[in-house]
């Protein structure tokens, strides 16, 4: 029973994380003015939103394909760590919850995956 709950939790975390990265990719790919301004505020060039969108889309896809799941987790963790570091450097602490939640979802998904 415990293994079943762990499996279900891991799958749910994986699906939610993939959906979150997909939504993030769509928002960043939109390159709307507030999105571009936020990237500049955090020290990136305005066009970096498209690079981030591609990386987030790749993460979402990699998470959903079993053979590439681990690569998706690693890429997603790297993206979220960079986001958190950029937010902390800009002292914009109110924006830490989203990447922290994404990171937590990835940790839950990775730790509950059966081999």
N, C-alpha and C positions, 0 to 999 in steps of 0.2 A: 504494500500500500504506500509506504514511504517513497519507494522508487517511482511509483506512478505519479504521486504528487510532485516530486522533483522534476520528472519528465514534463508534466503539464506546465509547471511554473517556468521551466526553461523554454519550452515552446512558446508560451505566452510572451515571455520577456523578449524572445527573438523576434516574434511578429510585431510587437509594439516598437521595439528598437528599429526594425527595418522600416516600419511605417513612419516613425519619427524622422529617420534619415531621409526618407523619400520626401516628406513634407519640407524638411529643411532644404533639400536640393531644389524643390520647386520654388520656394520663397527666395533663395539666393539666386537662382537662375533668372528670376523676374527682373533682377537688377534695378528695382525701383529706387528712387532717390534716397529714402530712409535706409535701405539696405546698403547702398553704396557709401553713404555717410558714416554708417556704423563701422564698416570695414576700414575706412580712412581714420576714424577716431581710434581704432584699435591698432593702428600702425601699418596697415596693409594698403596696397594700391587699390583704387576704387574697383578695378576690374577683377580683383581677387575673388569677388563673389562668384564668378563663373568657375574658377578653379575649384573653389570650395563646393560648389553645386555638383561638379563632376565627381569629386571625391566622395561626397555624400551619396550620390546615386550609385556609385560603385560599391560603397559600403552596404547599402540596402540590398543590392542584388547578391553580393557575396555572402551576406548573412543568410539568405534564403536557399542557397544551393549548398547542400551538405558537404561536398568535397572542399568548398572554399569558405566554409563557415569560420574557421580559425583565422584565415586571412582577413575576412570581414571584421571580425572582432578586433584584430590588431590595428587595422586601418581606422576603424571607428574610435578606438581608444586614443590613437595618435591625434586624430582630428579634435576630439574633445579636450585632450590635455592642452593642445595648442590654443584652443578657444579659451579655456580657463586661464592659462598663463597670460594671454592677451588682455582678458578682462581684468585680471588682477593688476597687470602693469598699468592699465588705464584707470585703475581705482574705481571701476564701475561695478561694484560688488553686487548691485541689484540684478545684474544679468548673469550671475553665476548659476542660479537654479536650473535653467534648461540644459546646459551642457553637463552639469553634475547629475541630473536625472538620466540623461542619455548614457553617461558613463556607468551609472548604477545599473541600468538595464543591460548594458553589455556585460558587466561583471556577473550579474545574475544569470544571464543566458549562457555565458561561458562556463560558469561554475556548476551548472545543473545539466550540461550536455552529457549524455552517456556516450561511452566510447564505442 
